């Protein structure tokens, strides 16, 4: 079967092969959006044709939900995830666990569906069932799970807590999805401001053999490391970051909220105007090779002397295919007007607005090859009424599937997938059916550039869509799985 026939099969099945479809950039509502008396969308993730959204939510479209919901692009409807969660959802991510792909959900809840579960749960989309990943989450009134980061079999769980799953673990723990064991990763403390609150690890990200943590803390394992620290995955030791000028202070804090890895650098967004001598304006770059800090492309800001909103900040970052998306509370990006959401193109080194942006703060972002999902505390995006969640249709480059000079970065042998990455960084491999539904997530890990082979799970023979995304590019092609 040749490649042209594969493409015909995919199109005749009535799907959109989004990796290659040319879209006009525009804002798009997802039905009637979301609602609660105090609505905020803290988490969004896309898995195939499904988009999972979490936060403070009581209604999705016309459907009653509890803090988490699913949007499906095939029928353009909202769905509940069983009885949902009984308190706020702050984090959602696909979880690779053997041949199963689950959704891992974190927040401040102590019940999901009908089962007791504190802070960390999984949702199985096939069985429509909840399960509990953490038997307990101990901490004060502010205890919560803030984010997840999966690296192969290791799931890093960030938040504000003193123990999880029955083990002492301060703000950061590691869960082995194969052995189902929890492991503590250091002792985080906040010693500078007794009125500020307990320590918090907001996010982690990996570059090479180092894991970088950001949040609201001043010490880790008694080492002074204000708001950012480095964990050596080889030695298992924490260390501080040179020349860091973050400040934990209840009134004048210089705090990070979000981080992404771009090559060997960290891009950090947060609540700050200056960072030492840098006019950072809510965005910073830390070069992990030179250990130098710098501002990022002029940053983002608002004129607080003329605006009714008296602060600016970055709350969410998303990076892929040479593009950085920045969400928060601001009205300028670089030298251009941009309302709470902006886009930086590394190839042109220019900022671009997303039309007229949103009319309220952006708190969460999720990037796919054809769409950027934006959640937060806004009613409109551009001129479209969206109600707290919206999709921005990206311009994607059309690549002909049978172009002779395009080298596919993989090959399939019986039972195995061989693939190649050209740059070091996070890698995601997934198989979808011809309706865009996720069949299995094959890999989510940080990998060096090189050749790899993984074992394929047992699959019904047929045509699938294989999607490879690494730090450099996204690739999606129909493939045949033979008996």
C-alpha positions as CSV (number, residue, x, y, z in Angstrom):
1,X,0.0,0.0,0.0
2,X,1.6,3.3,-1.1
3,X,1.6,6.6,0.8
4,X,-1.0,8.3,-1.5
5,X,-3.5,5.5,-0.7
6,X,-2.8,5.9,3.0
7,X,-3.7,9.5,2.8
8,X,-6.8,8.7,0.9
9,X,-7.8,6.2,3.6
10,X,-7.4,8.8,6.3
11,X,-9.4,11.4,4.4
12,X,-12.1,9.0,3.4
13,X,-12.6,8.1,7.0
14,X,-13.8,11.7,7.6
15,X,-11.0,12.9,9.8
16,X,-8.8,15.9,9.6
17,X,-5.1,15.0,9.5
18,X,-4.3,18.1,11.6
19,X,-0.5,17.8,11.2
20,X,-0.9,18.9,7.6
21,X,-4.1,20.9,7.3
22,X,-3.8,24.5,6.4
23,X,-5.9,26.6,8.8
24,X,-6.7,30.3,8.9
25,X,-5.6,31.7,12.3
26,X,-8.7,32.7,14.2
27,X,-10.3,32.3,17.6
28,X,-12.9,29.6,17.9
29,X,-15.4,29.0,20.7
30,X,-15.8,25.5,22.2
31,X,-19.5,25.3,22.3
32,X,-21.0,27.6,24.9
33,X,-17.8,27.4,26.9
34,X,-17.6,27.0,30.7
35,X,-19.2,28.5,33.7
36,X,-19.2,28.7,37.5
37,X,-20.0,31.5,40.0
38,X,-16.2,32.2,40.2
39,X,-14.8,30.6,37.0
40,X,-11.1,30.1,36.5
41,X,-9.5,27.6,34.1
42,X,-6.2,26.4,35.6
43,X,-5.5,23.3,33.4
44,X,-6.0,22.3,29.8
45,X,-4.6,19.4,27.8
46,X,-5.4,18.0,24.3
47,X,-5.4,14.3,23.5
48,X,-6.3,13.6,19.9
49,X,-9.8,15.0,19.3
50,X,-10.5,15.4,23.0
51,X,-9.7,18.5,25.1
52,X,-9.7,18.1,28.9
53,X,-10.2,21.2,30.9
54,X,-10.0,21.7,34.7
55,X,-10.4,24.5,37.2
56,X,-13.4,25.9,39.1
57,X,-16.2,24.8,36.8
58,X,-19.9,23.9,37.5
59,X,-21.2,23.9,33.9
60,X,-19.7,22.9,30.5
61,X,-22.0,24.0,27.7
62,X,-25.4,23.1,29.1
63,X,-24.0,20.2,31.1
64,X,-23.5,20.1,34.8
65,X,-19.9,19.1,35.7
66,X,-17.7,19.2,38.8
67,X,-14.5,21.1,38.1
68,X,-13.4,19.0,35.1
69,X,-14.9,18.4,31.6
70,X,-14.1,17.1,28.2
71,X,-14.7,18.7,24.8
72,X,-14.8,16.6,21.7
73,X,-14.1,18.1,18.3
74,X,-15.8,15.3,16.3
75,X,-19.3,16.0,17.6
76,X,-18.5,19.4,19.2
77,X,-20.0,18.5,22.5
78,X,-19.0,18.8,26.2
79,X,-18.9,15.7,28.4
80,X,-18.6,15.1,32.2
81,X,-15.9,12.8,33.6
82,X,-18.2,10.8,35.7
83,X,-19.0,12.8,38.9
84,X,-15.8,14.8,38.5
85,X,-13.8,16.2,41.4
86,X,-15.3,17.7,44.5
87,X,-12.8,20.7,44.6
88,X,-10.5,22.6,42.3
89,X,-8.5,21.0,39.5
90,X,-5.1,22.6,38.9
91,X,-3.3,20.0,36.7
92,X,-4.2,17.6,33.9
93,X,-1.8,15.5,31.8
94,X,-1.9,12.2,29.8
95,X,-0.1,9.4,31.7
96,X,1.8,6.7,29.9
97,X,1.5,3.5,32.0
98,X,2.4,0.3,30.2
99,X,0.0,-0.2,27.4
100,X,-2.6,2.0,29.0
101,X,-2.9,5.7,28.5
102,X,-4.7,7.4,31.3
103,X,-5.4,11.0,32.3
104,X,-3.7,12.1,35.5
105,X,-5.6,14.8,37.4
106,X,-4.4,16.9,40.3
107,X,-5.9,19.6,42.5
108,X,-7.2,20.3,46.0
109,X,-10.0,17.6,46.0
110,X,-10.4,14.7,48.3
111,X,-13.0,12.8,46.2
112,X,-13.3,11.9,42.5
113,X,-16.4,10.2,41.1
114,X,-17.6,8.3,44.1
115,X,-14.3,7.3,45.6
116,X,-12.2,9.0,48.3
117,X,-9.0,10.4,46.7
118,X,-6.7,13.2,47.9
119,X,-5.0,15.4,45.3
120,X,-4.0,12.9,42.6
121,X,-6.3,10.7,40.5
122,X,-6.5,9.0,37.1
123,X,-9.4,8.9,34.6
124,X,-9.6,6.0,32.2
125,X,-11.4,7.3,29.1
126,X,-12.1,3.8,27.7
127,X,-13.7,2.5,30.9
128,X,-15.1,5.9,32.0
129,X,-13.8,5.2,35.5
130,X,-11.9,7.1,38.2
131,X,-9.0,5.6,40.2
132,X,-6.9,7.0,43.0
133,X,-3.1,7.5,42.5
134,X,-2.4,8.9,45.9
135,X,-3.9,7.3,49.0
136,X,-3.3,10.5,51.0
137,X,-2.1,14.1,50.6
138,X,-1.1,15.8,53.9
139,X,-0.5,19.5,54.4
140,X,-2.2,22.6,55.6
141,X,-5.3,24.3,54.3
142,X,-3.4,25.3,51.1
143,X,-2.4,21.8,50.2
144,X,-2.8,21.0,46.5
145,X,-1.2,19.5,43.4
146,X,-0.1,22.2,41.0
147,X,1.4,20.4,38.0
148,X,2.8,17.2,36.5
149,X,5.8,16.4,34.4
150,X,6.4,12.9,33.0
151,X,9.8,11.7,32.0
152,X,9.6,8.1,30.8
153,X,8.4,5.9,33.7
154,X,8.8,8.8,36.2
155,X,5.9,11.1,36.9
156,X,7.0,14.2,38.9
157,X,4.2,15.7,41.0
158,X,4.5,19.3,42.1
159,X,2.5,21.3,44.6
160,X,2.1,22.3,48.3
161,X,2.1,19.3,50.6
162,X,4.1,17.6,53.4
163,X,3.5,14.0,52.4
164,X,1.9,12.1,49.6
165,X,0.9,8.5,49.2
166,X,1.9,7.7,52.7
167,X,5.5,9.0,52.4
168,X,7.1,12.2,53.7
169,X,7.5,14.4,50.6
170,X,7.8,18.2,50.7
171,X,6.2,19.9,47.6
172,X,7.7,17.5,45.1
173,X,7.5,13.7,44.7
174,X,8.3,11.2,42.0
175,X,5.9,8.4,41.1
176,X,7.2,5.3,39.2
177,X,4.3,4.3,36.9
178,X,5.7,0.8,36.6
179,X,6.3,-0.1,40.2
180,X,3.6,2.3,41.5
181,X,5.9,3.5,44.2
182,X,6.3,7.1,45.5
183,X,9.7,8.6,46.2
184,X,10.5,11.8,48.1
185,X,12.7,14.4,46.3
186,X,14.2,16.7,48.9
187,X,12.8,19.0,51.6
188,X,11.5,22.3,50.4
189,X,11.0,25.2,52.9
190,X,9.9,28.8,52.9
191,X,11.8,30.7,55.6
192,X,11.8,34.3,54.5
193,X,8.3,35.6,55.1
194,X,6.1,33.9,57.8
195,X,3.1,35.7,56.4
196,X,3.6,34.5,52.8
197,X,2.4,30.9,53.4
198,X,3.8,27.4,53.0
199,X,6.4,26.4,50.3
200,X,5.2,25.5,46.9
201,X,6.8,23.8,43.9
202,X,4.9,25.2,40.8
203,X,6.6,23.3,38.0
204,X,9.6,21.2,37.0
205,X,11.3,20.7,33.7
206,X,14.3,18.7,32.5
207,X,17.4,19.7,30.5
208,X,20.0,17.0,30.1
209,X,20.8,15.4,33.4
210,X,19.3,18.3,35.4
211,X,15.8,18.8,36.7
212,X,14.9,22.4,37.4
213,X,12.2,23.3,39.9
214,X,10.5,26.7,40.3
215,X,8.0,27.9,42.9
216,X,7.7,29.8,46.2
217,X,10.4,28.4,48.4
218,X,13.7,29.6,49.8
219,X,15.5,26.4,50.8
220,X,15.8,22.8,49.6
221,X,17.6,20.3,51.7
222,X,18.8,23.3,53.8
223,X,20.5,24.9,50.8
224,X,19.4,28.4,50.1
225,X,17.7,28.3,46.7
226,X,15.2,31.0,46.3
227,X,12.3,30.1,44.0
228,X,14.5,28.0,41.6
229,X,16.7,25.0,42.2
230,X,18.6,22.4,40.2
231,X,18.4,18.6,40.9
232,X,21.2,16.5,39.5
233,X,19.6,13.3,38.3
234,X,22.9,11.5,38.4
235,X,24.0,12.3,42.0
236,X,20.5,12.9,43.4
237,X,21.6,16.2,45.0
238,X,20.0,19.6,44.9
239,X,21.9,22.8,44.3
240,X,21.2,26.5,44.0
241,X,21.2,28.6,40.8
242,X,23.9,31.3,40.5
243,X,22.8,35.0,40.4
244,X,19.2,34.3,41.0
245,X,17.3,37.4,42.2
246,X,13.9,35.9,43.0
247,X,12.3,37.2,46.2
248,X,9.7,35.6,48.4
249,X,7.7,38.5,49.9
250,X,4.0,38.8,50.5
251,X,3.9,42.4,49.1
252,X,7.0,42.8,46.8
253,X,7.6,39.2,45.7
254,X,9.6,38.4,42.6
255,X,8.2,35.0,41.8
256,X,8.2,32.6,38.9
257,X,4.9,31.0,37.8
258,X,5.7,29.1,34.6
259,X,8.8,27.6,32.9
260,X,9.6,25.9,29.5
261,X,12.8,24.5,28.2
262,X,14.1,25.9,24.8
263,X,17.3,24.1,23.9
264,X,19.7,24.6,26.8
265,X,17.8,27.6,28.2
266,X,14.9,28.0,30.6
267,X,12.3,30.6,29.8
268,X,10.6,31.7,33.0
269,X,7.5,33.8,33.4
270,X,6.2,35.3,36.6
271,X,5.2,38.2,38.8
272,X,8.1,40.7,38.4
273,X,9.1,43.8,36.7
274,X,12.8,43.9,37.5
275,X,15.1,41.0,38.3
276,X,18.2,42.4,39.9
277,X,19.5,44.9,37.3
278,X,17.4,43.4,34.5
279,X,14.3,45.1,33.2
280,X,12.7,41.7,32.9
281,X,9.1,42.6,32.6
282,X,7.7,39.2,33.6
283,X,9.9,37.1,31.3
284,X,13.5,35.8,31.9
285,X,16.0,33.5,30.2
286,X,18.4,31.4,32.1
287,X,21.2,29.8,30.0
288,X,22.1,26.5,31.7
289,X,25.4,26.3,29.9
290,X,26.8,29.8,30.8
291,X,24.7,30.2,34.0
292,X,23.7,33.7,32.8
293,X,20.4,35.5,33.2
294,X,18.9,37.8,30.6
295,X,15.6,39.4,29.7
296,X,13.5,37.9,27.0
297,X,12.7,40.0,23.9
298,X,11.5,43.0,25.9
299,X,9.1,41.1,28.1
300,X,5.4,41.8,28.5
301,X,3.8,44.5,30.6
302,X,1.0,47.0,31.1
303,X,1.1,50.7,31.9
304,X,-0.2,50.6,35.4
305,X,-0.5,54.4,35.6
306,X,-3.3,54.3,33.0
307,X,-4.7,50.9,33.4
308,X,-7.4,49.9,35.9
309,X,-5.5,46.7,36.4
310,X,-2.5,47.6,38.6
311,X,-0.2,44.6,37.9
312,X,1.2,42.5,35.1
313,X,2.4,38.9,35.2
314,X,2.9,35.8,33.1
315,X,1.0,32.7,34.3
316,X,1.4,30.2,31.4
317,X,3.9,29.4,28.7
318,X,3.8,26.9,25.8
319,X,6.6,26.2,23.4
320,X,6.8,24.1,20.2
321,X,8.0,24.2,16.6
322,X,10.1,27.4,17.2
323,X,7.2,29.4,18.6
324,X,6.6,30.6,22.2
325,X,3.1,31.4,23.4
326,X,2.8,33.6,26.5
327,X,-0.3,34.0,28.6
328,X,-1.0,36.2,31.6
329,X,-2.1,39.7,32.5
330,X,-0.6,42.3,30.3
331,X,-1.3,44.7,27.4
332,X,2.1,44.9,25.7
333,X,4.5,42.3,24.3
334,X,7.9,43.7,23.2
335,X,6.8,46.8,21.4
336,X,3.3,45.8,20.3
337,X,-0.2,45.9,21.8
338,X,-1.2,42.4,23.0
339,X,-4.0,41.7,25.4
340,X,-3.1,38.9,27.9
341,X,-1.8,36.6,25.2
342,X,1.1,36.9,22.7
343,X,3.2,34.8,20.4
344,X,7.0,35.1,19.8
345,X,8.5,33.6,16.6
346,X,12.1,32.5,17.1
347,X,12.7,32.5,13.3
348,X,11.7,36.1,12.7
349,X,12.6,37.2,16.3
350,X,9.3,39.1,16.5
351,X,6.3,39.3,18.7
352,X,2.8,38.9,17.3
353,X,-0.6,39.5,18.9
354,X,-3.4,36.9,18.7
355,X,-5.8,39.4,17.1
356,X,-7.2,41.5,20.0
357,X,-6.4,38.8,22.6
358,X,-8.6,38.1,25.6
359,X,-10.6,40.5,27.9
360,X,-9.2,38.8,31.0
361,X,-6.2,37.0,32.4
362,X,-4.9,33.8,30.8
363,X,-4.0,31.1,33.2
364,X,-3.4,27.9,31.1
365,X,-2.1,27.0,27.7
366,X,-1.8,23.8,25.7
367,X,-0.3,23.5,22.2
368,X,-1.0,21.1,19.4
369,X,0.1,21.2,15.8
370,X,-3.0,23.0,14.6
371,X,-4.4,24.7,17.7
372,X,-3.4,26.6,20.8
373,X,-5.9,26.1,23.7
374,X,-6.2,29.0,26.1
375,X,-8.0,29.0,29.4
376,X,-8.4,31.5,32.2
377,X,-10.7,34.2,33.5
378,X,-12.0,35.8,30.3
379,X,-15.3,36.0,28.4
380,X,-14.1,36.9,24.9
381,X,-11.2,36.1,22.7
382,X,-10.8,38.4,19.8
383,X,-14.4,39.3,19.0
384,X,-15.7,35.9,19.9
385,X,-17.7,35.1,23.0
386,X,-15.9,32.0,24.4
387,X,-16.6,31.8,28.1
388,X,-13.2,31.0,29.8
389,X,-11.8,28.5,27.2
390,X,-10.9,29.1,23.6
391,X,-9.0,27.6,20.7
392,X,-6.7,29.7,18.5
393,X,-6.4,28.2,15.0
394,X,-2.7,28.2,14.1
395,X,-1.2,28.6,10.6
396,X,0.4,25.3,9.8
397,X,2.8,24.6,7.0
398,X,1.4,22.2,4.4
399,X,3.8,19.3,3.8
400,X,2.9,16.9,1.0
401,X,2.8,13.4,2.4
402,X,4.4,11.8,-0.6
403,X,7.2,14.3,-1.1
404,X,10.3,12.2,-2.0
405,X,12.8,14.4,-0.2
406,X,11.0,14.1,3.2
407,X,12.7,11.6,5.3
408,X,10.4,9.9,7.8
409,X,12.0,9.9,11.3
410,X,10.8,6.3,12.0
411,X,10.3,2.9,10.6
412,X,8.2,0.0,11.8
413,X,9.3,-3.6,12.0
414,X,7.1,-6.4,13.4
415,X,6.4,-5.5,17.0
416,X,8.8,-2.5,17.1
417,X,9.0,1.1,16.3
418,X,12.4,2.6,15.4
419,X,12.7,6.4,15.5
420,X,15.2,9.1,15.5
421,X,15.5,12.5,17.2
422,X,17.8,15.2,15.9
423,X,18.0,17.4,19.0
424,X,18.0,16.7,22.7
425,X,14.7,17.5,24.5
426,X,11.2,16.2,25.4
427,X,9.8,13.6,23.0
428,X,6.2,12.5,22.6
429,X,5.1,9.6,20.5
430,X,1.4,8.7,20.1
431,X,-0.8,6.5,17.9
432,X,-4.3,7.7,16.9
433,X,-7.1,6.0,15.0
434,X,-8.5,7.5,11.8
435,X,-11.0,9.5,13.8
436,X,-8.3,11.3,15.7
437,X,-8.9,9.3,18.9
438,X,-5.9,8.4,21.0
439,X,-5.1,4.7,20.8
440,X,-2.0,4.7,22.9
441,X,0.7,7.1,24.1
442,X,4.0,5.3,23.3
443,X,6.5,7.7,24.8
444,X,6.7,10.8,26.9
445,X,10.3,11.4,28.0
446,X,13.3,13.7,27.7
447,X,15.8,12.1,25.3
448,X,19.2,12.9,23.8
449,X,19.5,13.1,20.1
450,X,19.9,9.6,18.6
451,X,18.2,6.4,17.4
452,X,15.7,4.6,19.6
453,X,13.5,1.5,19.5
454,X,10.4,0.8,21.5
455,X,8.1,-2.2,21.6
456,X,4.7,-1.7,20.1
457,X,1.7,-2.9,22.2
458,X,-0.7,-5.4,20.8
459,X,-2.8,-3.6,18.2
460,X,-5.6,-4.5,15.8
461,X,-3.9,-4.6,12.3
462,X,-4.9,-1.6,10.2
463,X,-4.1,2.0,9.4
464,X,-3.2,4.4,12.2
465,X,-1.8,8.0,12.6
466,X,1.6,8.1,14.2
467,X,2.5,11.5,15.7
468,X,6.1,12.3,16.8
469,X,6.8,15.6,18.5
470,X,10.3,16.5,19.7
471,X,12.0,19.8,20.6
472,X,12.5,20.6,16.9
473,X,9.4,19.6,15.0
474,X,6.1,17.7,14.8
475,X,5.6,14.8,12.4
476,X,2.3,13.0,11.7
477,X,1.8,10.3,9.1
478,X,-0.6,7.4,8.5
479,X,1.2,4.1,9.1
480,X,0.2,0.4,8.6
481,X,0.3,-2.0,11.5
482,X,0.4,-5.5,10.0
483,X,-0.6,-8.8,11.6
